[in-house]
Amino acid sequence: MQSRLLNESGFGGLTIFDLSKWCAELLRAMLHRVIAGIDTSFCAELPAKSMVADGYDVTEMIDTSGNTTNMTLVSTVANPTQAGVRCSNWVDVACQLLADWADEEKGQKLLEIYREHLPRWSMLEVIDQGKAKQLVSS
């Protein structure tokens, strides 16, 4: 019934079914999926593998989900990777979301998050030393 109404409205002869297929293809082409879960092997791995099977590009954030043992962690990385899931961590995903370190405002906000969660990361010390040198020389 909806298809007939849509066709009668002069909407290019597309049916609701055609439009929904087109929207699904558009979303699949545009969106990269990032997934994490409470338990990596069940809450994240199974849906990630299903999304890859449906044609999505998927990154599973391994370090944001829990694992019961180190062996579970190793198999949880190996199994979805073999199915086409990209396994990564929150730092990598944050950098991808930033996309461009030339955007100083967003870059500074991301560095604040790094400082909060990675206080001993040596790269932050290098950045801070560079800023100190700039202040001294100016």
Secondary structure as GFF3:
##gff-version 3
##sequence-region A 1 138
A	DSSP	alpha_helix	2	8	.	.	.	ID=ss1
A	DSSP	alpha_helix	16	30	.	.	.	ID=ss2
A	DSSP	beta_strand	32	35	.	.	.	ID=ss3
A	DSSP	pi_helix	40	44	.	.	.	ID=ss4
A	DSSP	alpha_helix	45	53	.	.	.	ID=ss5
A	DSSP	beta_strand	57	61	.	.	.	ID=ss6
A	DSSP	three_ten_helix	62	64	.	.	.	ID=ss7
A	DSSP	alpha_helix	70	82	.	.	.	ID=ss8
A	DSSP	beta_strand	86	88	.	.	.	ID=ss9
A	DSSP	alpha_helix	90	98	.	.	.	ID=ss10
A	DSSP	alpha_helix	104	117	.	.	.	ID=ss11
A	DSSP	alpha_helix	122	137	.	.	.	ID=ss12
###
